[in-house]
Amino acid sequence: MSDVILQEETKVEETQNNATVSFTELTKNMFAEDAIQPWHRPERRCTIAESFDSIYDAASAAELPVFDFIAKDPEMAVMFVEKSYAKWLNVLTQGAIEGRLNTDKGVINLTKNQTKVLEIRLEQAKRELEFVTDYAMSITGNDGKKRNHLLRTLYMNAVMHRDTKALIYLIDRVDGRPGETRVESLSYDNAYNIYMIIHTLFDKQLNVLNSGNGTVLVCCSRRAGKSHMLVAGALIECLRKPNTTCIYIGETMDLTEGIVDDVMNKIIDSCHLQDKRGNRFNWRKMDNHSKLLVRGLSNTKDPDQIRGKGAKVIIIDEFFHLKSELLQYLQDEVLQPMQMDYADDYKFICAGTPPQIRGTYGEAAWKNWDVPHFHWTWRDNPHPVSVEAREQFVNTEIAKKGLTWDMPAVRREYLGEWAYDDELVLYPDYKTFNKKEAFPSWKISRIFIGIDYGVSDNDCLFALAWSDDEGRGYELFETKFNRLDIKDKSITQLEYLKEKVKECWILALNLLMTAPESTYNAESLKQLNKNILWSADDSDQHLTDELAVNVNLAEFGEKYEKLVMQIENAHKTEKKMMWDKTNELFRTGRLLLQEGGDAEHECISTIMLRGPNGEVYSEIDDRAYHPDLIVAMRYALWNVLGNR
């Protein structure tokens, strides 16, 4: 009897000792186990027969409650429901494709109702598979301790159902008690989501995101994973800290939002991202109140849509292709003040492929900004297919289009090289003079001024001083501006245009004067004014009428009061002929532009449109660069070249 009592006391003592093992220690022990279940034996799969029976039928046949049936042999139960689900899936697939079933009793033609019943049964088989798998994952073996069962259930919820709270709890049990190392400014509930997003990135992308705060420049080829990296980086920052605002800027708002939404959905689906309630993650409305704002940068109104948002993370996609003047204004007037709110605790990522043209703001940034630079191509991107398969596809596409690897477009798009389309430049042979030293000492007979109006773009004036005797001319005056360039916000763009018209007009009169200004009276000025001809864009006729009626030089003296603008609608057709004749003037040095001026920059930047197979069209590529001044120059030159 004493031996029996001693044995019972020993059992109680062991139970009490096991009870004193901390939950943290149990968690650490579980984490040390292999990821597979201890009862996992794949060789048994061939011993389990396929069956249409449910797990409840099998448990009933074994005369056991379903929970005991699963606990008795978890592996067999999981394989049983897997094969049952597969069999029902095959049946439904056959029925959907052929509209009938081949059975031992012959062919059964399926009706709509019978197909619906099969779908319901397949859904039930799927629920049984999920139920049995969940329960089997929590089976603790032979000890049957509820603490172990609870731990396994927590682990199952964390892994199988992506329960981030369960995941964080288990990690905290191993790495420290909850609250010991937590930082309240971090969104711990999103740890699993962040973990999964990071695992979609490869080394080149991770190098960018791990480069720290501040400004980063990224130059890639096409299909290098740039958009995925930018969207993933923005999402990680939003999830990492509550109330974080990120701004994602692209060419246009609609286009950029489409790109961001497409990449977001791929990330959410591939990573199975969920919110706190276990629902599919909604990037437009995040649980932690972070925001990802998508904006465009294609016209002068766009920067004001970005101003004042207080974003900690700013991403500019297609940075090297956006309009230089808009980028300059955005950086100087909008982003820099915004970044001051965060001192050095901000991220500014500018990424894109190299541009077609020279002289862009993005090119200057790449060459001059003292910030981290990153470069890679599609060959470094392991997703979604092998590099070899992608290279074969690229070679096929290039050959199909009649292109070669040494062409600028191919080097730029597929190698990420700074290769310009110099052969497409509209005016490659332009000549310049330095107006700071002196204007050309030519005998000027007439002055032709072109005006090009901008809707959401630039207004501009180009004045050509022309010598009829010598058959040559030079740029006398240029101005190019939009609403963002007008520092005095109290005046309208039209009022600013009128001031520039007056400035150009009086300059032209002074150049045509062959004697001191004091020797001219109202009549002689009127005769002089006949040699100044204005050619205006006819797209805004009301602006031309406004200039003709309400712009005068009365403020310069009484003798100027009667002067009237000799203004007409510009000749806008026969562009190809005008381009050819203008190129001839440039080549022969009979047309000079001001060195370092906006017109010279437009000559560098304006290129012809190339087709998908390398062919060149007789039209300007406005997507690469939209010119303004050289359009006004063409209006002015028509009076010299168009009538020949």
C-alpha positions in Angstrom: 0.0 0.0 0.0 2.8 2.4 0.9 4.3 1.8 -2.6 1.0 2.8 -4.2 0.8 5.9 -2.1 4.4 6.8 -2.9 3.7 6.4 -6.6 0.6 8.6 -6.4 2.5 11.3 -4.5 5.3 11.2 -7.2 2.7 11.7 -9.9 1.2 14.7 -8.1 4.7 16.2 -7.5 5.5 15.8 -11.3 2.3 17.5 -12.2 2.9 20.4 -9.8 6.5 20.7 -11.2 5.2 20.8 -14.8 2.7 23.4 -13.8 5.5 25.7 -12.5 7.2 25.7 -15.9 6.6 29.3 -17.2 4.5 29.9 -20.3 7.5 31.8 -21.7 9.7 28.7 -21.3 7.1 26.6 -23.0 7.0 29.1 -25.9 10.8 29.0 -26.2 10.7 25.2 -26.3 8.1 25.2 -29.0 10.1 27.7 -31.1 13.0 25.3 -30.9 10.9 22.6 -32.6 11.0 21.9 -36.4 8.3 23.8 -38.4 6.6 20.5 -39.3 4.2 18.7 -36.9 5.8 15.9 -34.8 3.3 13.4 -36.3 4.1 14.5 -39.9 4.9 11.3 -42.0 4.4 11.9 -45.8 4.9 8.2 -46.6 1.4 7.5 -45.1 -0.4 9.5 -47.8 -0.6 6.5 -50.2 -2.3 4.5 -47.5 -5.3 6.8 -47.2 -8.0 6.1 -49.8 -9.9 8.8 -51.6 -13.5 9.1 -50.4 -16.6 11.2 -50.8 -17.3 10.7 -47.1 -17.1 13.7 -44.7 -15.0 13.7 -41.5 -18.2 13.3 -39.6 -19.0 10.1 -41.4 -15.5 8.7 -40.7 -15.8 9.6 -37.0 -19.2 8.1 -36.7 -18.0 4.9 -38.3 -15.2 4.7 -35.7 -17.7 5.4 -33.0 -15.8 8.4 -31.8 -16.7 12.1 -31.3 -15.1 14.1 -34.2 -12.6 15.9 -31.9 -11.4 12.5 -30.4 -11.2 11.0 -33.9 -9.0 13.9 -35.1 -6.9 13.8 -31.9 -6.3 10.0 -32.1 -4.6 10.3 -35.5 -4.2 14.0 -36.7 -2.2 13.1 -39.7 -4.7 10.6 -41.0 -7.6 13.0 -40.4 -5.8 15.8 -42.3 -5.0 13.5 -45.3 -8.6 12.2 -45.2 -10.2 15.6 -45.6 -7.5 16.7 -48.1 -8.3 13.7 -50.4 -12.1 14.2 -49.9 -11.8 17.8 -50.9 -9.7 16.9 -53.9 -12.2 14.3 -55.0 -15.2 16.6 -54.8 -13.1 19.3 -56.6 -12.4 16.9 -59.5 -16.1 16.0 -59.7 -17.2 19.6 -59.9 -14.5 20.4 -62.5 -15.6 17.5 -64.7 -19.2 18.6 -64.4 -18.4 22.2 -65.2 -16.3 21.3 -68.3 -18.4 18.4 -69.7 -21.8 19.1 -68.2 -22.1 15.5 -67.1 -20.5 12.9 -64.8 -19.1 9.5 -65.6 -20.1 7.1 -62.7 -20.2 3.4 -62.1 -23.9 3.5 -62.9 -23.4 5.3 -66.2 -23.4 8.9 -67.5 -25.4 11.5 -65.5 -26.2 14.7 -67.3 -26.1 17.6 -64.8 -28.9 20.1 -64.4 -28.3 23.6 -63.0 -29.7 22.5 -59.6 -27.5 19.5 -59.4 -24.4 21.6 -60.2 -25.4 23.9 -57.4 -25.6 21.0 -55.0 -22.1 19.9 -56.0 -20.8 23.5 -55.3 -22.4 23.4 -51.9 -20.9 20.0 -51.1 -17.4 21.2 -52.3 -17.7 24.3 -50.0 -18.6 21.9 -47.1 -15.5 19.8 -47.9 -13.4 23.0 -47.9 -14.8 24.0 -44.5 -14.0 20.5 -43.1 -10.4 20.8 -44.5 -9.9 24.1 -42.7 -11.5 22.9 -39.5 -9.5 19.6 -39.3 -6.3 21.4 -40.2 -6.8 24.0 -37.6 -7.6 21.5 -34.9 -4.8 19.1 -35.9 -2.3 22.0 -35.7 -3.1 22.5 -32.0 -2.8 18.8 -31.0 0.0 18.7 -28.4 0.8 15.0 -28.5 0.3 12.5 -25.6 0.5 14.9 -22.6 -2.9 16.4 -23.2 -2.0 19.5 -21.1 -4.4 22.4 -21.6 -1.5 24.9 -21.4 0.3 23.1 -24.3 -3.0 23.0 -26.2 -3.5 26.8 -25.6 0.1 27.5 -26.8 -0.4 25.4 -29.9 -3.7 27.2 -30.6 -2.0 30.5 -30.3 0.7 29.4 -32.7 -1.8 28.0 -35.1 -3.7 31.4 -35.1 -0.5 33.3 -35.7 0.7 31.1 -38.6 -2.4 29.8 -40.2 -4.7 32.8 -39.8 -2.1 35.5 -39.7 -3.3 36.8 -36.4 -0.8 39.6 -35.8 -1.7 40.0 -32.1 -1.1 36.3 -31.5 2.2 36.6 -33.4 3.4 39.6 -31.4 2.4 38.0 -28.2 4.4 34.9 -28.9 7.4 36.9 -30.0 7.2 39.1 -26.9 7.1 36.0 -24.7 10.5 35.0 -26.1 12.2 38.4 -26.6 10.8 40.0 -23.5 7.6 40.6 -21.6 5.0 42.8 -23.3 5.8 46.4 -22.6 9.5 46.0 -21.8 10.8 47.0 -25.2 7.7 48.3 -26.9 7.7 51.8 -28.5 4.3 53.3 -28.4 4.9 55.2 -31.6 5.2 51.9 -33.6 2.3 49.9 -35.0 3.0 46.5 -33.6 -0.3 45.1 -35.0 1.2 45.5 -38.5 4.4 43.6 -37.8 3.3 40.6 -39.8 2.2 42.7 -42.7 5.5 44.5 -42.8 7.4 41.2 -42.5 5.5 39.8 -45.5 6.0 43.0 -47.6 9.8 43.0 -47.0 10.0 39.4 -48.2 8.7 40.5 -51.6 11.7 42.7 -52.1 15.1 41.7 -53.5 18.5 43.0 -52.5 18.7 46.1 -54.8 15.3 47.3 -53.6 16.2 46.6 -49.9 19.4 48.7 -50.3 17.3 51.7 -51.2 14.8 51.3 -48.4 17.6 50.6 -45.9 19.7 53.7 -46.9 18.3 55.7 -44.1 16.5 59.0 -44.0 17.0 61.9 -46.4 17.1 62.1 -50.1 17.8 59.1 -52.4 18.1 59.0 -56.2 17.2 55.8 -58.1 17.8 55.2 -61.8 16.6 51.9 -63.3 15.7 50.3 -66.6 12.2 49.2 -67.4 10.9 46.0 -65.6 13.5 46.5 -62.8 10.9 46.4 -60.0 11.0 50.2 -59.4 7.2 50.7 -59.0 6.9 47.7 -56.7 9.8 49.0 -54.5 8.3 52.5 -54.3 4.8 51.4 -53.4 6.1 48.7 -51.0 8.4 51.3 -49.3 5.5 53.8 -48.9 3.3 51.0 -47.5 5.9 49.9 -45.0 6.4 53.5 -43.7 2.6 53.9 -43.4 2.3 50.6 -41.5 5.3 51.1 -39.3 4.1 54.2 -37.5 0.6 55.5 -36.8 -0.6 58.7 -38.4 2.2 58.7 -41.0 1.5 60.6 -44.2 3.2 59.6 -47.5 2.8 61.4 -50.8 3.4 59.5 -54.0 3.9 61.8 -57.0 3.7 60.8 -60.7 3.1 62.3 -64.1 -0.7 62.6 -63.8 -2.9 61.8 -60.8 -5.1 59.4 -62.7 -2.2 57.5 -64.3 -0.3 57.4 -61.0 -3.3 56.2 -58.9 -3.8 53.4 -61.4 -0.2 52.3 -61.1 -0.2 52.5 -57.3 -3.6 50.7 -57.0 -2.4 47.9 -59.3 0.8 47.3 -57.4 -0.9 47.6 -54.0 -3.5 44.9 -54.9 -0.7 42.6 -56.1 1.2 43.1 -52.8 -2.0 42.7 -50.7 -3.0 39.5 -52.5 0.4 37.9 -52.7 1.2 38.7 -49.0 -2.4 38.0 -47.8 -2.3 41.3 -45.9 -5.1 41.8 -43.4 -6.3 44.6 -41.1 -6.9 44.2 -37.4 -10.3 42.6 -38.0 -8.9 39.9 -40.3 -10.4 41.5 -43.4 -8.5 42.1 -46.6 -6.2 45.1 -46.1 -7.5 48.4 -47.5 -4.6 50.7 -48.3 -6.9 53.6 -48.8 -8.2 53.4 -45.2 -5.6 52.1 -42.8 -6.3 51.0 -39.2 -3.5 53.1 -37.7 -4.7 56.3 -39.5 -1.7 56.5 -41.8 -2.4 57.9 -45.3 -0.9 57.4 -48.7 -1.8 60.4 -50.9 -1.4 60.1 -54.7 -0.8 63.2 -56.7 0.2 64.2 -60.2 2.7 66.8 -61.5 1.8 67.7 -65.1 0.6 71.3 -64.9 0.9 74.5 -62.9 -2.1 73.7 -60.7 -0.7 70.4 -59.4 1.9 71.7 -56.9 -0.8 73.5 -54.9 -2.5 70.1 -54.5 0.6 68.9 -52.6 1.4 72.0 -50.6 0.7 71.9 -46.9 0.2 68.2 -46.5 3.0 67.7 -44.0 4.2 64.4 -45.4 7.1 62.6 -43.8 7.7 60.4 -46.8 7.7 61.8 -50.3 8.1 59.6 -53.4 8.5 60.9 -57.0 8.0 58.3 -59.7 9.4 59.0 -63.2 11.4 61.7 -61.7 13.7 62.1 -64.7 10.7 62.5 -67.1 8.7 65.2 -65.3 8.7 68.8 -66.4 11.8 70.6 -65.2 10.1 73.9 -64.2 7.4 72.1 -62.2 10.0 70.0 -60.4 12.1 73.1 -59.6 9.1 74.9 -58.2 7.9 71.8 -56.3 11.3 71.3 -54.7 12.0 74.9 -53.8 8.5 76.1 -52.8 6.6 73.1 -51.6 8.8 70.1 -50.6 11.7 71.9 -48.8 9.4 73.8 -46.4 7.5 70.5 -45.9 10.7 68.6 -45.0 11.7 71.3 -42.5 8.9 70.1 -40.2 10.7 66.8 -39.9 14.4 68.0 -39.9 16.4 64.9 -40.8 13.6 62.4 -40.0 12.1 62.2 -43.5 12.4 60.2 -46.6 12.5 61.7 -50.1 12.9 59.1 -52.9 13.2 60.1 -56.5 13.2 57.3 -59.0 12.8 56.8 -62.8 14.3 55.7 -66.0 16.8 58.0 -67.9 15.2 60.7 -70.0 15.3 61.0 -73.8 16.5 64.6 -73.8 19.3 66.7 -72.3 19.1 69.5 -69.8 16.3 68.2 -67.5 16.0 69.0 -63.8 16.3 65.3 -63.1 19.6 65.1 -65.0 21.0 68.0 -63.1 20.0 66.3 -59.8 21.6 63.0 -60.8 24.9 64.8 -61.6 25.0 67.3 -58.8 23.1 66.2 -55.7 25.3 64.8 -53.0 23.0 62.0 -52.0 23.0 58.2 -52.3 22.6 57.0 -55.9 21.2 53.6 -56.8 21.2 51.9 -60.2 20.1 48.5 -61.5 18.3 46.9 -64.4 15.8 44.2 -65.1 18.6 41.6 -65.1 18.9 42.2 -61.3 15.2 41.6 -60.8 14.5 37.9 -60.0 10.7 38.3 -60.2 8.4 37.2 -61.7 10.2 34.9 -64.1 13.8 33.8 -64.5 16.4 36.3 -65.9 17.1 34.0 -68.8 13.5 33.9 -69.9 13.1 37.6 -69.6 16.3 38.2 -71.6 15.0 35.9 -74.4 11.8 37.9 -74.4 13.6 41.3 -74.5 15.9 40.1 -77.4 12.8 38.9 -79.3 11.0 42.2 -78.8 14.0 44.3 -79.9 14.5 42.2 -83.0 10.8 42.4 -83.8 10.9 46.2 -83.7 14.0 46.4 -85.9 16.1 47.9 -83.0 19.6 47.0 -81.8 21.3 47.1 -78.4 23.4 50.1 -79.3 20.5 52.4 -80.0 19.8 55.1 -77.4 16.2 54.0 -76.8 17.3 50.4 -76.1 20.2 51.4 -73.9 18.0 53.8 -72.0 14.9 51.5 -71.6 16.6 48.2 -71.0 20.1 49.0 -69.7 19.2 52.2 -67.7 21.9 54.2 -69.4 21.9 57.9 -69.9 21.7 57.7 -73.7 20.0 60.7 -75.4 18.0 60.8 -78.6 20.4 63.4 -80.1 19.5 62.3 -83.6 15.9 63.3 -83.0 16.6 66.9 -81.9 14.6 69.4 -83.9 17.2 72.1 -84.1 20.6 70.4 -83.6 22.7 73.1 -85.2 21.6 76.3 -83.5 24.0 79.1 -82.9 24.2 81.6 -80.0 25.6 85.0 -79.0 26.4 86.4 -75.5 24.1 89.3 -74.9 26.1 90.3 -71.8 29.0 91.2 -74.1 27.1 92.8 -77.0 24.2 92.3 -79.4 25.2 91.7 -83.0 25.9 95.0 -84.8 23.6 94.2 -87.7 21.4 96.8 -89.4 18.0 95.9 -88.1 15.1 96.6 -90.5 12.1 95.0 -88.8 11.2 93.2 -85.6 8.9 90.2 -85.5 7.4 89.1 -82.3 5.6 85.7 -81.7 3.2 85.1 -78.9 2.2 81.7 -77.7 -0.5 81.4 -75.0 -0.6 78.6 -72.4 -3.7 77.2 -70.9 -2.2 75.2 -68.0 1.2 75.8 -69.4 3.5 78.7 -70.3 2.8 82.1 -71.9 5.7 83.3 -73.9 7.1 86.0 -76.2 9.9 85.7 -78.7 11.2 88.8 -80.5 13.3 88.4 -83.6 15.4 91.4 -84.8 15.8 91.0 -88.6 18.0 92.6 -91.1 16.4 92.7 -94.6 19.7 93.9 -96.2 21.8 91.1 -94.7 19.1 88.3 -94.6 19.8 87.4 -91.0 18.6 88.0 -87.5 18.9 87.4 -83.8 16.9 86.9 -80.7 16.2 90.3 -79.2 13.8 89.3 -76.3 12.4 86.2 -74.7 10.1 85.6 -71.8 8.4 82.4 -70.7 6.3 82.1 -67.6 3.3 80.5 -65.9 1.4 81.2 -62.8 4.1 79.7 -60.6 6.7 82.1 -61.9 4.8 85.2 -61.0 6.1 86.2 -57.5 3.5 89.0 -57.0 0.4 86.9 -56.4 -1.8 90.0 -56.4 -1.7 90.3 -60.2 -3.2 87.9 -62.8 -1.3 86.0 -65.4 -2.9 88.2 -68.1 -1.8 91.4 -66.3 1.7 89.9 -66.1 1.6 89.1 -69.9 0.6 92.7 -70.6 3.6 94.0 -68.7 5.9 91.8 -70.6 4.3 92.9 -73.9 5.1 96.5 -73.0 8.6 95.6 -72.0 9.2 93.9 -75.3 7.5 96.7 -77.3 9.5 99.5 -75.9 12.7 97.5 -76.4 11.9 97.0 -80.0 11.2 100.7 -80.6 14.5 101.7 -79.0 16.4 99.2 -81.2 14.8 100.6 -84.4 15.6 104.2 -83.5 18.5 105.5 -85.5 18.7 108.8 -83.6 18.2 109.9 -80.0 14.8 109.2 -78.6 14.2 112.8 -77.9 14.2 113.6 -81.7 11.2 111.4 -82.3 7.7 112.7 -82.2 4.3 111.0 -82.3 4.2 110.7 -86.1 7.8 109.4 -86.5 7.2 106.9 -83.7 4.0 105.8 -85.6 6.1 105.1 -88.7 8.7 103.3 -86.7 6.0 101.1 -85.1 4.9 99.9 -88.5 8.1 97.8 -88.6 7.1 95.9 -85.5 4.7 93.0 -86.3 3.1 90.8 -83.7 1.9 87.2 -84.5 -0.2 85.7 -81.8 -1.5 82.2 -81.2 -5.1 82.0 -82.4 -6.2 79.4 -79.8 -7.2 82.2 -77.5 -8.6 84.9 -79.7 -10.0 86.9 -76.8 -6.5 87.3 -75.4 -5.3 88.7 -78.7 -8.2 91.1 -78.8 -7.5 92.2 -75.3 -3.9 92.9 -76.1 -4.8 94.8 -79.3 -7.4 97.0 -77.5 -6.1 97.5 -74.0 -2.3 97.5 -74.2 -0.6 100.8 -75.0 2.6 102.7 -74.1 0.9 105.9 -72.8 2.9 105.5 -69.5 6.1 106.3 -71.5 4.9 109.7 -72.6 2.3 111.6 -74.6 3.9 110.8 -78.0 3.5 107.1 -77.4 -0.2 107.3 -76.7 -1.4 106.8 -80.3 0.8 103.7 -81.0 -1.2 100.6 -81.7 0.0 97.0 -81.7 0.3 95.7 -85.3 -1.0 92.2 -84.2 -2.4 89.4 -86.3 -3.1 85.7 -85.9 -0.1 83.5 -86.4 0.4 81.2 -89.3 0.3 77.8 -87.7 0.3 75.4 -90.6 3.2 74.1 -92.8 5.3 73.4 -89.7 7.5 70.9 -91.5 8.5 73.5 -94.1 9.2 76.1 -91.3 11.3 73.6 -89.3 13.5 72.9 -92.4 14.0 76.5 -93.3 14.7 77.5 -89.7 17.3 74.7 -89.5 18.9 76.2 -92.6 19.2 79.6 -90.9 20.8 77.9 -87.9 23.3 75.9 -89.9 24.4 79.0 -91.9 24.7 81.2 -88.8 22.0 83.6 -90.0 19.9 83.1 -86.9 21.4 83.5 -83.5 19.8 82.8 -80.1 20.8 84.3 -76.7 23.3 82.1 -75.0 22.0 80.3 -71.9 18.4 81.5 -72.6 15.2 79.5 -72.5 15.1 79.3 -76.3 18.5 77.6 -76.4 17.3 75.2 -73.7 14.2 74.3 -75.8 16.5 73.7 -78.8 18.4 71.1 -76.7 15.3 69.5 -75.4 12.8 69.4 -78.3 12.9 66.1 -80.2 10.8 64.5 -82.9 8.5 61.6 -82.2 9.8 58.1 -82.7 7.4 55.3 -83.5 7.3 51.9 -81.8 9.5 50.3 -84.4 12.1 53.1 -84.5 10.5 55.2 -87.3 10.6 59.0 -86.9 7.4 61.0 -87.4 7.2 64.6 -88.6 5.8 65.8 -85.3 7.3 66.9 -82.0 7.3 64.5 -79.1 5.3 66.5 -76.5 5.6 63.7 -73.9 9.4 64.0 -73.9 9.3 67.8 -73.9 6.7 70.4 -74.8 8.3 73.6 -76.3 6.8 77.1 -76.0 9.4 79.6 -77.1 10.5 77.9 -80.3 6.8 77.8 -81.2 6.6 81.5 -80.8 9.8 81.8 -82.7 8.2 79.9 -85.6 5.3 82.4 -85.6 7.7 85.3 -85.8 9.8 83.7 -88.5 6.9 83.1 -90.8 7.1 86.8 -91.8 10.6 86.1 -93.0 10.5 82.5 -94.3 6.9 81.8 -95.0 6.4 84.0 -97.9 9.5 82.9 -99.8 
